[in-house]
Amino acid sequence: MLPREARWFEAQAAALGEAIFPTLNVGSHTAEFRAQTQPWIDRHVFGPFATCGGEVVHTDIQAAPGVDLVGDLTDPAFQDELRKRKFRSAFCNNLLEHIENPERICRAVVAAVEPGGYLFVSVPHKFPYHADPIDTMFRPSPAELAALFPGTVIVAGETLRCGNLTTYAAMRLLRNSGAMLRTLGERLRGRSGADRAKPHQSNARAGSPLRFLPWLVRPFVITCLVLRVKP
């Protein structure tokens, strides 16, 4: 998630107030990622939730510090577990481009939220290839993204210009220079640790590190949506 994207979701969530709790954060990554690597996530989204006493459950497919609930959203047993918790909203941010069959995840996210609840969804619209461990280059418009979530209506949707690689690198360096330099080294080599584990998925699109040069000035654009699950 990028800083302007985080602020957009902060404003959307604030307008809905307590109606969004409890909320589920899908593909949450770790507490360190949310608070240190990309600190604007906690500062603008989950931090304000904690301040007002809103319940947040972070879920991911891998166990890690800061993950409250471990499971696969395509597993029917895990889907049943989520439904029992009666979530009033779910966040699904910058995840779908890393999944080969995003439709299955989208349906599961809708099913995890109570009728009348809300979905806060984002996916890159104009953004460089970034494997985690893959990137399918899924870059939808708001309408294309909304179409993947059956039984919902659009409450708000925008394509946000969110800086570029230069501004992002500067923010990361200021916050955590060591982590940023490690990430940069991996990107310049063209393969992250996850990529090395799956070379058949990464090499075809990774290409030369020179591919990042245009993004030093070319703006990142993110598709952001708030959807309501039909009652």
Helices and strands as residue ranges (DSSP letters): H 3-16, G 17-20, E 23-26, H 31-32, I 33-37, H 40-41, I 42-46, H 47-51, E 56-60, E 69-70, H 76-84, E 87-93, G 96-98, H 102-112, E 113-126, H 142-146, E 152-161, H 165-189, H 193-197, H 199-206, G 209-216, E 221-229
